[in-house]
Amino acid sequence: MFGDFLLKKMLQTHGVGEDQATQIMRIVQQNPVLFQKIAAEIKAKVDAGQGQQEAAMAVLLAHQDELEKLKPN
């Protein structure tokens, strides 16, 4: 899919290696709805005035159990 290609290239331009980018793509593809929800929650917190990194950490911690289930063994 073209969107997957763009996301992978974006990750690589931010210093993520080829193997890591592929692994991230697999995890996102397992549950794209979860990652859309996470992105929306981060955006809402940033729009409310919270810093992007702080918002991301709070949201990722809130979804930690769901994310752990997606990690490869």
KACORJO-V405258 format. One line per field, one symbol per residue. ss: DSSP state (H for helix, E for strand, C for the rest). phi: phi as a letter, one per 20 degrees, with the letter a starting at -180 (. if undefined). psi: psi as a letter, one per 20 degrees, with the letter a starting at -180 (. if undefined). A space follows every 50 residues. Layout:
BEGIN
ss->???
phi->???
psi->???
END
This chain:
BEGIN
ss->CHHHHHHHHHHHHCCCCHHHHHHHHHHHHHCHHHHHHHHHHHHHHHHCCC CHHHHHHHHHHHCHHHHHHHCCC
phi->.fffffffffgffenefgffffffffffffbffgfffffffffffffeof ffffffffffffdgfffffefff
psi->qhhggggghgghijjprgggggggggghhhmhgghggggggggggghiiq qgggggggghhhjgghhhhipq.
END
